[in-house]
Every structure is written in C-alpha cells, then in structure tokens.
Amino acid sequence: MRTARRYLAREIYRSSAVVLLALLGLFTFFALIDDLDDVGTKFTLLNLFYIQALSLPTRLYDLLPIGLLIGAILALAGLAQRNELVILRVSGVSGMKLLIMLWIVTIPLVAGAFFLSEVITPAAEIKSSEARLTLLGKSGGGRLASGYWFKESDDHGGVRVINISTLLATGGVEQVTLYEFGPDQQLTTFSEAARGHFGDGTLVLRDVKQTRIDDSAISALADGHKPKAPLTTVQALAERTLSTSLTPERLIARILTPERMSLMDLTDYISYLKDNQLQTERQVVALWRKMAYPFTLLVMITIAAPIGFMQTRRGGVGSKVFIGILLGVGFFMLNQLALNVGMLSKWAPWVTALVPNLAALTLGLGALILMENQHNVRRFRQTQIPWSKPAT
C-alpha cells in the first residue's frame, strides 16, 4: 500500500504542478496585458514585472483547488488508460480505499496551502500594495482616495475617527487627521499631524496642529449673536500621545482584503471591529472560508476520483479533463454565488463557507459509490424494474 500511495502521489503532484504552471502563466499573461496601459516613464516594464511577481502567491492560492482537480483527473485517467488502476482493484483495493489513499496524498498539499495562506500570501500582498502605492499612486485593499479610515472609542466615553494618508513599511504613519467627538457626538477637537508612530498601546503624533472647539459653540451659533469669547482655539504641538487600540498589525490588516489576511491577523481585526461597534460580516465570512479552504482541496480530490476511475472506453483523457474543467468552474461559480447570496441574505457565515463544499463532497462520494456498485445497480434494475430488462 505504501508503494502504491507513493506512486499515486508522484503522479498527482507532477500532473498538478504542470497544470498549475500553465494556469499561472495564462492568468499572469492576461494580467500583464491588462496593466500595460499603466507603463510609462515613471512606471516601467520592469516595475510591472515586479508587481506581477508579487501577485504570484495570491494567484497560486486561488488556482490551487482547480489545478489539483484537473491534475488529479489527468493523473488518474492516465493510470486508468494504462490499466494500472485495474491492477490495484484486482489486488483487493476498493474504490473507497483508493479514495482514502488520495486523501492521504492531499495532506502535504493542504499543509503547503496553509503555509502559503498564513505566511507568504499576506506578506506578498503587503509588498504589492506598497509597490502599487509608490509606483502608481494607488493601492488595493481598504485604501480610499482620501486614505485609510479608523474608528475607535477614547478614554472619555467619546469616539475618535482617524484618517491616515500614508502607511509606512516601518509601521509609521504620515499625514494624520484626527476627529474627536464627545459622548453627545459633538465634535470637540480637530487635529492634523505630519507624522506619527505606534508605541505600547499609544499613538505618538509629531508636528501637530490642534483645533479645540468650545462646548458652547453650537448654542452660541444658534443664538445668532457674536460670542464673547472665541469658539475655537488653535494650538501647535511638537508631540501628542494618544492611548489607542490600533497597532501596526491592525494597520497592515486594513491594507489587505479579508481573504488575504492570516487567520491570526483576521481574528484580531474582527475583535477590534467588534470593540468599536463596526461591521464584521465580511471579515467573519472570510474567516470561515479560510478555515474551510483545506477542506476544499479534499473536496477537489474527491470529485476527481470517480472521473479518473472511469475506464477509457467510456471516454478518453480529453473528455475527462473537459468534465473536470466544467466541474471546477461550476464549483467556483457556486462558491462565489453562495458568498454573494449569503452576504445579501444575512446567512450564517458557516453556511456560505461550508455548504458548497459539502454539496460537492456529497456529489463526489455519491458518484464514487454508484460507480463502485454499478453491477448491483444493473442487477437491481433487471430484477425489480420489468421495463428495464433487455428484449429477448
């Protein structure tokens, strides 16, 4: 069994690697063509290649399930064509035992996908976002044209809104705008700082221009009379220290889309959003989908098993690969449909993450069991269903 499992693993890994290289090359080529319009004097062709190279880990993470499905179908169809699967079946290996062997073969890929998701992809996304911001003046993730926005509670029962124009790779910030509201949601202080950095639970702002608004400003303006004292005071500060729940890690999390964050950063960011009464639906769904991602690879190998086990006389390798591509694209579309419909319909996050996988797993297992018992099914039809008997 160990020899057969190693042989299966070698064939599947080799076929999947070839398919993934082809898919990566194809999608990277399309991305290069799409971004050629940005090439100019400042953004050179070399910069374009650099950004596309940083996108390769994310692209590999997205294509891995479909690549595994097509690669496994290619490998198993080749084994079936050479009658090697028949030899395994004759030696006493059932279809379910073969499927368990395929699941064991997939475990190293699951571990590699987890490392790719937790370490390589977030780092590459951060580098790509910084490069796009430096070279193109725009960035993906949570950056708006006005910068990054954060909201949190202060120590006095009020609310603080922070706008950061630039996030530095060192964890520092530049061009910070601070809006502070009292418990009655009235603006009390407006501050602008040239730069800042994070300490242990603090945000230290430097070169601060601070404008304080008097508590009686609204009533004074409502009276329509000239106030006896200025309603605002402007003060220049060399440094101002704020206690904050923001950290460099949470700033980085704001750059990334939830699907590209690591599980630890995503969990921490969700707790930050909940503490500040902000929406967390998208982040929670992304957390469930990331936890279900390794399960997706097992689902793909389960779908590939019955297609690859079919004998060649029922269809060549090309037809099996075509069926695999259709199933892979169909599963991807079903997954995205479940995500969008779940977000709109307020479904539970685990439903949008697990139901497509469970449906595909049930389909694959059902097809494998039906294929395993096809002789019994045929005998049942002939004995129990009169009109299914062949004419004599």
C-alpha positions as CSV (number, residue, x, y, z in Angstrom):
1,M,0.0,0.0,0.0
2,R,2.8,2.4,0.8
3,T,4.4,1.8,-2.6
4,A,1.1,2.4,-4.4
5,R,0.4,5.5,-2.3
6,R,3.8,6.9,-3.2
7,Y,3.3,6.2,-6.9
8,L,-0.1,7.9,-6.8
9,A,1.4,10.9,-5.0
10,R,4.2,11.2,-7.6
11,E,1.8,11.1,-10.5
12,I,-0.7,13.5,-9.0
13,Y,1.9,16.0,-7.8
14,R,3.6,16.0,-11.2
15,S,0.3,16.5,-13.2
16,S,-0.9,19.2,-10.8
17,A,2.4,21.1,-11.0
18,V,2.2,21.1,-14.8
19,V,-1.5,22.3,-14.7
20,L,-0.7,25.0,-12.1
21,L,2.2,26.3,-14.1
22,A,0.1,26.5,-17.2
23,L,-2.8,28.3,-15.3
24,L,-0.3,30.7,-13.6
25,G,1.3,31.5,-16.9
26,L,-2.1,32.1,-18.6
27,F,-3.5,34.3,-15.8
28,T,-0.3,36.2,-15.4
29,F,-0.2,36.9,-19.1
30,F,-3.7,38.3,-19.1
31,A,-2.8,40.4,-16.0
32,L,0.3,41.8,-17.8
33,I,-1.8,42.7,-20.9
34,D,-4.4,44.4,-18.7
35,D,-1.8,46.5,-16.9
36,L,0.3,47.5,-19.9
37,D,-1.7,50.8,-20.2
38,D,0.0,51.9,-16.9
39,V,3.5,51.6,-18.3
40,G,5.2,55.0,-18.8
41,T,8.2,57.0,-17.8
42,K,7.6,56.5,-14.0
43,F,6.1,53.0,-14.1
44,T,8.4,51.0,-16.3
45,L,8.0,47.5,-17.7
46,L,10.4,46.2,-15.0
47,N,8.1,47.6,-12.3
48,L,5.2,45.8,-14.0
49,F,7.0,42.5,-13.9
50,Y,7.9,43.1,-10.2
51,I,4.3,43.8,-9.2
52,Q,3.1,40.7,-11.2
53,A,5.7,38.6,-9.5
54,L,4.4,39.7,-6.1
55,S,0.9,38.6,-7.2
56,L,2.0,35.1,-8.0
57,P,1.5,33.7,-4.4
58,T,-2.1,35.1,-4.3
59,R,-2.8,33.7,-7.8
60,L,-1.4,30.3,-6.8
61,Y,-3.6,30.3,-3.7
62,D,-6.7,31.0,-5.8
63,L,-5.9,28.5,-8.5
64,L,-4.7,25.6,-6.3
65,P,-8.1,23.9,-6.0
66,I,-8.8,23.9,-9.7
67,G,-5.3,22.9,-10.5
68,L,-5.4,20.0,-8.1
69,L,-8.7,18.9,-9.6
70,I,-7.5,18.9,-13.2
71,G,-4.1,17.5,-12.3
72,A,-5.6,14.6,-10.3
73,I,-8.0,13.8,-13.2
74,L,-5.1,13.8,-15.6
75,A,-3.0,11.5,-13.4
76,L,-5.9,9.1,-12.6
77,A,-7.0,9.0,-16.2
78,G,-3.5,8.1,-17.3
79,L,-3.3,5.3,-14.7
80,A,-6.7,4.0,-15.9
81,Q,-5.6,4.1,-19.5
82,R,-2.5,2.1,-18.7
83,N,-4.7,-0.4,-16.7
84,E,-2.7,0.3,-13.5
85,L,-5.9,1.2,-11.6
86,V,-7.3,-2.2,-12.7
87,I,-4.3,-3.9,-11.2
88,L,-4.9,-2.1,-7.9
89,R,-8.6,-3.1,-8.0
90,V,-7.8,-6.7,-8.7
91,S,-5.3,-6.8,-5.9
92,G,-8.2,-6.1,-3.5
93,V,-8.2,-2.3,-3.2
94,S,-11.8,-1.0,-3.3
95,G,-12.8,2.4,-4.5
96,M,-13.2,3.8,-1.0
97,K,-9.7,2.6,-0.1
98,L,-8.4,4.3,-3.2
99,L,-10.2,7.5,-2.1
100,I,-8.6,7.3,1.3
101,M,-5.2,6.9,-0.3
102,L,-5.9,10.1,-2.4
103,W,-6.9,12.0,0.8
104,I,-3.7,11.0,2.4
105,V,-1.8,12.1,-0.7
106,T,-3.5,15.5,-0.5
107,I,-2.4,16.2,3.1
108,P,1.0,17.6,2.1
109,L,-0.8,19.9,-0.3
110,V,-3.1,21.0,2.5
111,A,-0.1,21.8,4.7
112,G,1.6,23.7,1.9
113,A,-1.6,25.7,1.2
114,F,-1.9,26.6,4.8
115,F,1.7,27.9,4.9
116,L,1.0,29.8,1.7
117,S,-2.1,31.3,3.1
118,E,-0.7,32.3,6.5
119,V,2.8,33.5,5.7
120,I,3.6,34.0,2.0
121,T,0.4,35.5,0.6
122,P,-0.1,38.2,3.3
123,A,3.5,39.3,3.0
124,A,3.3,39.4,-0.8
125,E,0.0,41.3,-0.7
126,I,1.5,43.9,1.6
127,K,4.6,44.3,-0.6
128,S,2.4,44.5,-3.7
129,S,0.1,47.2,-2.1
130,E,3.2,49.3,-1.1
131,A,4.7,49.0,-4.6
132,R,1.4,50.0,-6.3
133,L,1.1,52.9,-3.9
134,T,4.6,54.1,-4.6
135,L,4.8,53.5,-8.3
136,L,1.2,54.1,-9.4
137,G,-0.2,56.3,-6.6
138,K,-3.0,53.8,-5.9
139,S,-3.4,50.8,-3.7
140,G,-5.8,47.9,-3.3
141,G,-7.3,46.7,-0.1
142,G,-9.0,49.1,2.2
143,R,-7.5,52.3,1.0
144,L,-9.8,55.0,-0.3
145,A,-8.8,58.1,-2.3
146,S,-8.7,60.0,1.0
147,G,-6.5,57.4,2.7
148,Y,-7.3,54.9,5.5
149,W,-10.1,55.4,8.0
150,F,-10.3,54.0,11.5
151,K,-12.8,54.5,14.3
152,E,-12.4,53.7,18.0
153,S,-13.6,54.8,21.4
154,D,-11.5,57.2,23.5
155,D,-10.9,57.3,27.3
156,H,-13.6,59.8,27.9
157,G,-16.6,57.9,26.5
158,G,-16.4,59.6,23.2
159,V,-15.5,58.5,19.7
160,R,-12.3,59.1,17.7
161,V,-12.1,58.9,13.9
162,I,-8.6,58.7,12.5
163,N,-7.6,59.3,8.8
164,I,-4.2,58.2,7.7
165,S,-2.9,59.2,4.3
166,T,0.2,57.1,4.2
167,L,1.2,53.9,5.9
168,L,5.0,53.3,6.0
169,A,6.6,49.9,5.8
170,T,8.3,50.5,9.2
171,G,4.8,50.8,10.9
172,G,4.8,54.6,11.0
173,V,2.2,56.9,9.5
174,E,2.2,60.2,7.7
175,Q,-0.4,62.9,7.2
176,V,-2.7,62.0,10.0
177,T,-6.1,63.7,10.6
178,L,-7.9,63.2,13.9
179,Y,-11.5,63.9,14.7
180,E,-12.6,63.6,18.3
181,F,-16.3,63.6,19.3
182,G,-17.7,63.8,22.8
183,P,-20.3,61.4,24.3
184,D,-23.0,63.5,22.7
185,Q,-21.5,63.0,19.3
186,Q,-20.4,66.7,19.1
187,L,-17.0,67.4,17.5
188,T,-14.7,68.7,20.2
189,T,-11.2,68.5,18.6
190,F,-9.8,68.5,15.1
191,S,-6.1,67.8,14.8
192,E,-3.6,67.4,11.9
193,A,-0.2,65.8,12.3
194,A,2.7,65.4,9.8
195,R,3.7,62.0,11.0
196,G,3.4,59.6,13.9
197,H,4.4,56.1,15.2
198,F,2.9,53.5,17.4
199,G,4.2,52.6,20.8
200,D,2.9,50.2,23.5
201,G,-0.8,50.9,23.3
202,T,-0.2,54.5,22.2
203,L,0.0,56.6,19.1
204,V,2.6,59.4,19.2
205,L,1.9,62.2,16.8
206,R,4.5,64.8,15.8
207,D,4.2,68.3,14.4
208,V,0.5,68.6,15.5
209,K,-1.8,71.4,14.7
210,Q,-4.7,71.1,17.1
211,T,-8.1,73.0,16.9
212,R,-10.3,72.8,20.0
213,I,-14.0,73.6,19.7
214,D,-15.7,75.1,22.7
215,D,-18.6,73.2,24.3
216,S,-20.9,76.2,23.8
217,A,-20.2,76.5,20.1
218,I,-23.5,75.1,18.9
219,S,-25.7,77.1,21.3
220,A,-23.6,80.3,20.6
221,L,-24.0,79.9,16.9
222,A,-27.7,79.1,17.3
223,D,-28.3,82.4,19.1
224,G,-27.1,84.4,16.2
225,H,-25.1,86.8,18.4
226,K,-21.5,87.5,18.5
227,P,-19.8,85.3,21.1
228,K,-17.9,87.0,23.9
229,A,-15.0,84.5,23.7
230,P,-13.5,82.6,20.7
231,L,-15.3,79.4,20.0
232,T,-12.2,77.7,18.7
233,T,-8.5,77.7,19.8
234,V,-5.7,76.6,17.6
235,Q,-2.6,75.2,19.2
236,A,0.7,73.9,17.7
237,L,2.2,70.9,19.5
238,A,5.5,69.3,18.8
239,E,4.2,66.0,20.1
240,R,0.9,64.5,21.3
241,T,0.4,61.0,22.7
242,L,-2.9,59.2,22.4
243,S,-3.9,55.9,24.0
244,T,-5.2,53.7,21.2
245,S,-6.2,50.1,20.4
246,L,-4.6,50.4,17.0
247,T,-1.4,48.6,16.3
248,P,0.9,48.3,13.3
249,E,-0.5,44.9,12.7
250,R,-4.1,46.2,12.6
251,L,-2.9,49.0,10.2
252,I,-1.5,46.3,7.9
253,A,-4.7,44.4,8.2
254,R,-6.6,47.4,6.9
255,I,-4.4,47.3,3.7
256,L,-5.4,43.7,2.9
257,T,-8.7,42.4,1.8
258,P,-10.1,40.0,4.5
259,E,-9.5,36.9,2.2
260,R,-5.7,37.7,2.0
261,M,-5.1,38.1,5.8
262,S,-3.7,35.4,8.0
263,L,-6.1,33.7,10.5
264,M,-4.4,35.4,13.5
265,D,-4.5,38.9,12.0
266,L,-8.1,38.4,10.8
267,T,-9.2,37.2,14.2
268,D,-7.5,40.2,15.9
269,Y,-9.0,42.6,13.4
270,I,-12.5,41.2,13.9
271,S,-12.1,41.7,17.7
272,Y,-11.0,45.3,17.0
273,L,-14.1,45.9,14.8
274,K,-16.4,44.4,17.4
275,D,-15.0,46.5,20.2
276,N,-15.7,49.7,18.2
277,Q,-19.2,48.6,17.0
278,L,-18.1,48.3,13.4
279,Q,-19.5,45.8,10.8
280,T,-17.7,42.5,10.8
281,E,-19.9,40.4,8.4
282,R,-17.4,40.3,5.6
283,Q,-14.5,39.5,7.9
284,V,-16.3,36.7,9.7
285,V,-17.3,35.1,6.4
286,A,-13.7,35.4,5.2
287,L,-12.5,33.7,8.4
288,W,-14.9,30.8,7.9
289,R,-13.9,30.5,4.2
290,K,-10.2,30.4,5.1
291,M,-10.8,27.7,7.7
292,A,-12.7,25.7,5.1
293,Y,-10.0,26.2,2.4
294,P,-8.1,23.0,3.3
295,F,-11.3,21.1,3.2
296,T,-11.8,22.4,-0.4
297,L,-8.7,20.6,-1.5
298,L,-10.1,17.3,-0.2
299,V,-13.4,18.0,-1.9
300,M,-11.5,18.5,-5.2
301,I,-9.7,15.2,-5.0
302,T,-13.0,13.5,-4.1
303,I,-14.6,14.9,-7.3
304,A,-11.6,13.9,-9.3
305,A,-11.7,10.3,-8.1
306,P,-14.9,9.0,-9.9
307,I,-13.9,10.8,-13.1
308,G,-10.4,9.4,-13.1
309,F,-11.5,5.9,-12.2
310,M,-13.8,5.6,-15.3
311,Q,-12.4,3.2,-17.9
312,T,-11.0,4.7,-21.0
313,R,-13.7,3.1,-23.2
314,R,-16.2,5.4,-21.6
315,G,-14.3,8.5,-22.6
316,G,-10.7,9.5,-23.4
317,V,-8.5,11.6,-21.3
318,G,-9.5,14.7,-23.1
319,S,-13.2,14.3,-22.2
320,K,-12.3,13.6,-18.6
321,V,-10.2,16.8,-18.4
322,F,-13.1,18.7,-20.0
323,I,-15.5,17.4,-17.4
324,G,-13.0,18.3,-14.7
325,I,-12.7,21.9,-16.0
326,L,-16.5,22.2,-16.1
327,L,-16.8,20.9,-12.6
328,G,-14.0,23.2,-11.3
329,V,-15.5,26.3,-12.9
330,G,-19.0,25.2,-11.7
331,F,-17.8,24.8,-8.2
332,F,-16.0,28.2,-8.3
333,M,-19.2,29.8,-9.5
334,L,-21.3,28.1,-6.9
335,N,-18.8,29.2,-4.2
336,Q,-19.0,32.8,-5.3
337,L,-22.8,32.7,-5.6
338,A,-23.1,31.3,-2.1
339,L,-20.8,34.1,-0.9
340,N,-22.8,36.9,-2.5
341,V,-26.2,35.5,-1.7
342,G,-25.2,34.8,1.8
343,M,-23.9,38.3,2.3
344,L,-27.1,39.8,0.9
345,S,-29.5,37.4,2.7
346,K,-27.6,37.6,6.1
347,W,-26.9,33.8,6.1
348,A,-24.8,32.4,8.9
349,P,-21.1,32.6,7.9
350,W,-20.6,28.8,8.2
351,V,-23.4,28.2,5.7
352,T,-21.7,30.3,2.9
353,A,-18.3,28.7,3.7
354,L,-19.3,25.0,4.1
355,V,-22.5,24.3,2.1
356,P,-20.8,24.5,-1.4
357,N,-18.0,22.2,-0.1
358,L,-20.5,19.7,1.5
359,A,-22.6,19.7,-1.6
360,A,-19.6,19.0,-3.9
361,L,-18.3,16.3,-1.4
362,T,-21.7,14.6,-1.4
363,L,-21.8,14.7,-5.2
364,G,-18.3,13.1,-5.5
365,L,-18.9,10.4,-2.9
366,G,-22.3,9.6,-4.4
367,A,-20.7,9.2,-7.9
368,L,-17.9,7.0,-6.5
369,I,-20.3,4.8,-4.5
370,L,-22.6,4.5,-7.6
371,M,-19.6,3.5,-9.8
372,E,-18.4,1.0,-7.1
373,N,-21.8,-0.7,-7.1
374,Q,-22.8,-0.3,-10.7
375,H,-23.1,-4.1,-11.2
376,N,-25.5,-4.3,-8.2
377,V,-27.5,-1.4,-9.6
378,R,-27.7,-3.0,-13.0
379,R,-28.8,-6.3,-11.5
380,F,-31.5,-4.5,-9.4
381,R,-32.8,-2.8,-12.4
382,Q,-33.1,-6.0,-14.3
383,T,-34.8,-7.9,-11.5
384,Q,-37.0,-5.2,-10.0
385,I,-37.9,-3.0,-12.9
386,P,-39.6,-5.0,-15.6
387,W,-39.3,-2.5,-18.4
388,S,-35.6,-2.2,-17.9
389,K,-35.0,-5.9,-18.9
390,P,-33.5,-6.3,-22.4
391,A,-35.8,-7.6,-25.1
392,T,-35.5,-11.3,-25.9
